[in-house]
Every structure is written in structure tokens, then in C-alpha cells.
């Protein structure tokens, strides 16, 4: 089967979408039939520039920044198009070429102008104004971080995007929350699959010698991630004389604000910003970490950082919101989004009695191996593509080739 994967984001860019798409393409490219033949001829298309990344090291073809005619030709010769997020250009081309389209929803781009379902300027969860037909509210929200003209322009793109997602052969959601929030036809949940590091599969992580608990946040420094909530919780605990440390692993537009807040809250001896880390450097830094904290204000669609650390057998404290709550449910500690007092309560429990959570960590590791198994992730996607054979592309009357 000729499978074309389109992703707006890909290596060398770093993020959840990039990781998921790469693992999917890699796994499918190595899939074999019972006769030992390659089952999928995988081509990945992305507008992301190559930079210093070595495309030739991957077992599938990569086409970067193709022109529209080149992209149209690629879609035309494909049996199935998989789009990582409802990007308009490949979707209208697939509709024109009558190529079956599978859309994987890593965000809320099919139901929200900013893709976050986060209302501005209040930074509160959006009730779904676009889905409710309250388009004026959508424009006002988007204009808060841009302009009214851009808000109107963005709104105009939402109608064709919804048109094409409603006609996709399959809409794949990365959590049940994402599926339920967007109410799209032909929907199915496929959880992320992650490679298990060797230490998890064998003897586990070695214990550290330090007695102090180290918390960490990893990701972009942006408003919706709620990092100030973590800093305020830390200030509450330090005022009680508790000893612990915090690593903020990442970077972004909110960094100057966070640095000022660290000074204002007298947290310089407690909090350290590392900047973006990757590969061995990230792995080495995480050996210092006991607990991952994800204080998100928006309805995270899944929370890949949480999944990765749960698989490592690391305790996670997360906002009880969106797909993040679904991922962590029963396998970590949660608190109401935006509530630094409740977050401080969870952190205090860990600092004062870390041994109390050993059973939870073991459950976390076991559940993660089952739910976020990479082989399951690849197989479920492959089953979707196989199921498309002989079906009709919605509203076109065209059979899959």
C-alpha cells in the first residue's frame, strides 16, 4: 500500500507531533506481510526544513517543502493520505484527487481558531464557541493575541477545514477527550505509542543518592502550560521551610516573565532553568528528577511528556484537565487546573513522605507499558489503513485503489 504521511511539524523540530509521526512512519516502513514483503511504501511530506537532520538515516522517504504541483502528484499516486492535523492544503488536494484521507487530531484545529480551546484574555477553557456558532466570540479571542483582521481570516479557514474533516475516511483522536470534544464522524481513539528505554524493560532506573526531592517541568514556556502555578506552589512550600528543587526544562516566549517571578518569589536557590535539552543531555538531566509536574491551564490533548516519564516509572503530578487527566488517571496525582494551593498540597505529600507513592509508581509503569505500547500503536494504525481498502471515500463515490 502506498501511504503518504503529511505533517506540518517534523524533525529537526521537537515536539509530540514530531515524535509520534516519526515513530509511526518508522514502524509502518518496517512492517512486513506474511510473505515477508513490505506492506507499506511510506513517504513523509513536510514543509519543515531539513536543517542538519540526516533524512537518509530513516527507513522511509522524506519530501520536504514540495511545491503544490509536486504535492498534488504525490497525493494522486498514494492509496491513502494520513494527515497529522487537519492541514487544509493536503486535504483539499486529497478531496480533488479522490484519495482517501485519514486525519490524526493532535490538537483542536478542527474546532477552534487557536487550536487550544483556550479563551482569551481570561485564559479559561473555551466552551466551544465555534461549534456553538458564536463566531464573533471566536474572532475576539483570536484577535487578543493577533488582530481582528487575522481573526476573521482565520475564521474563514475553519469552514473548509470542518468540511474536509467531516468527509475524512477516518478521524483518529489521541485520547477519548479529544474525540468527544470535537464530535467528528468516523472517529476512533489511538493512544500514543512510545519506545520503552532499555532500563525500563530490564532492571529499571538506579536510585539517586540525594535525599532531596527534585520536581521538573519539561516543555515550551508558554501561557497555556501554567508554569507560574508551579512557581507559586513552590513559594508556598519554601515558606514552610521544606527542602526540594525544581528544574524547568525548556524555553519559550514566557521565559523572561518566569525569570522575574523566580526572583520576586525568592526561588533562585530552588528553581533552575536548563533551556531546551534533547538526546543524551535530556536523559542525563532527568536522572536527577523524581517527579514530573504538568500544571497545564488548557485541555492538553494527551501530554506526551507525561507518557514518557510514566513509562520511565516516574511519578507525575498533573492538572486534572482534558486528555492529560485521562492519561494520568489512576497512575499519578492530579489537582484542579490553576490551583497552586492544591498543587502545593500534592508536592508537600511527596516531599514529606516519598515512600508512600512507591506502589503508585509501580502501577504507573505497568499501565504505561500496556496503554502506550509502540507495537499496539503501529498495529492499530495499520488496521485502519487496511480497513480502507474497498471502502468509499465519503461523498465522492470513489473506491480506494
N, C-alpha and C positions, 0 to 999 in steps of 0.2 A: 504494500500500500504506500502510495506517495503522500507523505504527511508534511505539510508546511506549517511551521510554528512562527507566529508573528508576535514579537514582544517589543514594546516601546523601550523597555529597560533591559539591558544585558551587560555582562562583563565587558569592560573592567568596572562598570558601575557596580555598587554594592547595595544589596537590599534583599528583602524577602522575595519579591517577584523574580529578581535575577537568579537567586539560589534555586527557587522552585522550578523555573523554566529550564535552567541548565541540567538539573537532576532528571527532569522529565525527558528532555531531548537525549541525554546520555543513555538513560535506561532503555528508551524505545529503540535507539540506534543499535543497541546490542541485543535486542530481542530476536529470538530465533523460532521458526516453526518446528513442528515435529520432525520434519525432514532435514533440519539444520540450516535452512535458508533464512536470510534476513527477512523479517516480517515487515519492517517499516524502512522506507527510504526517507530519512529525516533531513529537511532543510530548515534552518532557522534564519529568519529575516528580522533585522533590527535597524532602526535609524541611529543607534548608539555608535559613535566612532570607536575604532579598534584601540587607539592609543598604543600602549606597549603590550597589550594582551596578545598571546600567541594562539590565534584561532586554529592553527594546524594541529594543536595538541588534542583537540576534541574529536570524537568519533563521528561527527556529523558535519554537514556542510553549513557554513555561515555566509550569509549575504548581508553586507552592511550598506546602509544608505542607498538602496536602489532607487532609480527614477520611477516614476509612475508607470511607464510602459513596461519596464523590467519587472516591477512588482505584479502588474496585471498578467504578464506572461507566466510568472511563477505560480500565481493562483490558478490560472487556467489549466495548467498541466498537473495540478495537485488533485488527489482524490478527496482529501479533507483539509480544511484550514482550521487550525487551532489558534485562537487569538487570546493572548494574556491581557485581558481587559478589553472593554468594548471600543477599540480604536475605530474611528469612522472610515478611514481610507481603505483598509483591507476589507472591511465589512461590506461597503458598497460595491467594491470590486467583486467580492465573492457572490453577492446577490446578482450582479450583472452577468457574471460568468456561470451562474448556477452551480457554484461549488459549495457543497455543504459546509456550514460554519459551526464550529464549537467554540463557545466563549467561556473562558475561566475568569470568574469575578474575584479579584484580589482586593477590590475596593467597592465604593458605591457610585461609580461613574455613570451607571445606568439610571440612577435615581436622584442624583444630587449634583449641582453645578460644580462644587468644590471637591466632590468625591469623598467627603468625610462625614456627611450628615452632621456637621457641627455648625451651629448657628452663631453668626457674628452680629454685633460685637460682644454678646453676652457669654460666648464660649460655652454654650449649653447644647445638649443633644437636640437635634432638629426632629420635629415630629414627622417630617416627610412632606415639606411644603410642595415640592414639585409633584409628587404623587397625588397630593390633595388638590392640585390645580391652583395653588396660591403662588402664581408666578412672580407677582410683584415683590413678595417677600423673598423669593429666591434671588432676584436681581439686587435688592437692597443688601442682602447678606454678602453676596459675591462682591458688590461694589465697595464694601468696607475695606477690603484688602487690595482692591484694584480700582475700577472706575465704573460708573453706571453704563457707559457705552460698552465696555468689555463684558459687563454683566449681561446686557441684552444680547450681545453677540454669542456669549456662552449659552444663554438660554435657547437661542435658535438652533444650536447644535444638539440640544437634548432631544428634540423631537425625532430627527432621523436616527439618533442613537437608540432611542427606545423602539423605534420601528424595526431596526435590524435585530436587536436583542430579542424582540418578540417573535422573530422569524428564524432564529437560530435552531439548528437541529438539536443542540443541547446547550443548556446554561449550567456550567459547573460552579458550584459555590464552595469555598474553602472551609466554611462552617455552616451549621444549620441556621445560625443567626443571620448570616449574610443571605442565605436562601429565603428565609422568611421575611426579612426586611425589604427585599426588592420585588418579591411576588412576580417572578418571571416564569413563563411556560417552559416545559421540558427541562425542569431543574433537577439537579442531583448534587448531593454533597460528596466531595472527595477531599478528605483531610490531607494536609501536607505530609510528605514522606521525607525523612531525614536519614542521612548516613550515620550509623552508630559508630562513634570513635572506638578504636581497639580497646582502650582502657575500660569502656563500659561493657563491652562484650566479654571481657576477661575478668580481671580482678578489681576493677573499679578504681576510683581516684585515691591517691595516697593522702592520708590525713596531714594537715599542716601542723607546725609546731607552735604557732602563735595561739594564745588563748583569746585574743580579741576577735569579735565577730566583724567580718567585712561584708558590707552590703554593696551592691553595684547596680547601676542603671546602664544599659547599652542601647545605643540608637541615635537618632537625629535629635538635635536640640531645637525643638520647635514647640510652639504653644500647646498643640493638642496632646503632647506627650506628658504634660503635667509635672515636669521636673521640679518646679517651685514647691509643689506639695511635699515632695520628698525632703527638700531642704528645710521647710518649715517643721516637718515632723522631726528631723534631726535636731533642730534647735530646741524643740521641746524636751527631747531626751537628754541633750547635753546640759540643759538647765537643771536636770535631776542628778547630774554627776555621773551618768553612765558612760562607759568606755566602749567605743566602736569606731569603725572608719567606713567611709563611703567613697567608691570610685565612680566617677561619671565618665563612661567610655563612649566617646563620640564627639560630635561637633555640630555646629549649625548656627542659624541666624540668632538664636536666643542666648548664645554664649556670653556676650557682654552683660546682659541682664543677670545671668546666673552668677557671673564672677562678682558683680556688685552685691548681689544678695548674699553670697558666701562671706564677703567682708562685713556686710551690715549685720549678719546673724552671728558673727564671730565663729565661723566654722572653718577657718583656714587650716587648723590642725586636724580637722576631721574629714574634710572633703578634698579630693584631688581630681582634677580634670586631666584625662590622658590624651584627649584628641582621638581621632579615628584610628583604630588598630585593626589589623587583619592577619590571617595566617598564624604562623608560629608566635608572633608577638601577642596577638589576642589570646591564644591558648595559654601562653605563659602567664599573662596578666590574670586570667580567670582562675589560675591555680591559687591565687590569693583570696578568691571570693567564696563566701559561704552561702549568700542569699542574693538572688536577683529580685529587684524591685521594679515593677512596671506600674507607675501611677497615672496611667492614661486618663484623659478627660473625654476623649472621643470614643465611639464604639469601635474599638480595634476589630478588624475583621478576623484575625486569628492571633497574631503575636508570635512570629517566628522565633524571636529571641527567647521567649518563654519556653517554647517547644524544645529548642536546642539545649537549654540549661536543664530542663526536666529530664531529658534523655541522659544528661551527664549525672543525674541523681542529685541535682542541686535544688534546694528549697526555693520556691517562687512566692513572692507576695505581690498581688496584683489587684488593680481596680476591678470590682465586680461589675463589669460593663461589657456589652457586646460579645463578640466572638472570643475575646480574651477570657471572660468569665466562663464561657463554655469549655475552653481549652484547659483552664486551671481547675475547674470544678472537681472537688474531691481529691485533688492531687497537689494542693497548695493552700496558702492562706489568702483571703480576699478582704477587701474593705470597700466602703461606699466611695465611688469616684469623687475626687475633690475634697475629701475629708482628711485633713492632716492629723487630727486628733486620733481618729480610728487607725490610720496608718501607723502613728506612733505607738499605739497600743499593741499592734501586731509585732512591730520591731522590738518593743520592750520585752515581749514574751520570749522572743528568740535570744535576745542579749542575756536575759536573766536565767533562762533555762533551755539552752540549745539542745540538750539530750532528749527533751520532751518530743522533738519532732523527727527522731530517727525513723520511727515506723512510717511516718508520712512520707519521708524521703524514699524509703523502700517501695512504698505504693506508687509513688510518682514515677520511679524508674520502670517498674513493671507495666504500669498503664501506658507510659510513653512508648515502650517497645511494641506494644500491641497496636495502639491507635495511630502512631506516626511511623509505621514500618515502611521503609522505602520500596520494598518489593510489592507490598499491597498498593502503594501509591501508583507505581508503574502499571501493575496489572489492571487496576480499576480504570485507568485512562485507556489502556489498550482495549478493554472490553467495550468502552464507549465507541471507539473508532470502528471496531469490528461490527458493532450493532448498527452502524450507519449503512453498511453495505445493503443495497437493495431497498433502502427506505427512500422516502420522498422529501426533498428539501422544501420546507414549508412555503406554501403559496407560489411555488414555481412549477410544480408538476415534473420536476427533473429527477431522474434516478441517479444515485451515486454511480460513478463509473467503476 
